[in-house]
Amino acid sequence: MRKIVASGIAVIAAVMLPSTPAAAEGDFGGGGCRGYWHPLEEVNGTLEWGVESHCVGTGWMPHILEVELQKGHHALFFSTVLTEKSPGYTQGSPDISLHYPTSCTDATEATYRMKVYVTAGSHTGNWLSPEYTVPCDV
């Protein structure tokens, strides 16, 4: 899990990912919020994946976190396999964690990534995780 720091709430849509994959891993967030994503990994026949967002200060309500699990197809495109969104009762919370273990159908290698959407007050942003190839087909 890697930590990211983004400055002032007014720049949430302007936060840019670094250009190198190693530096970009875990890099999302904005406003008074910090974001983390957990590297996708297969554990005992389950694909473990998730994201967190933590906000401080004021101006971040509502705080909404949404994540798409996307699967790669022949290195040409990604399709959304699952979408999870923070429940409504968490919109007033500065801390949101979404963690979703998903059963693997078999041990065939597949490539995945996460697309993260964060709303903090009137500002929004979205980011892509690095791609992970794991022995798990969902």
Buried (B, 14 or more C-beta within 10 A) or exposed (E): EBEBEBEEBEBBEEBEBEEEEEEBBBBBBBBBBBBBBBBBEBEEEBBBBBBBBBBEEEBBBBBBBBBBBBBBEEEEEBEEBBEBBBEEEBBEBBEBBBEBEBEBEEEEEBBBBBBBBBBBBEBBBEBBBBBBEBBBBB
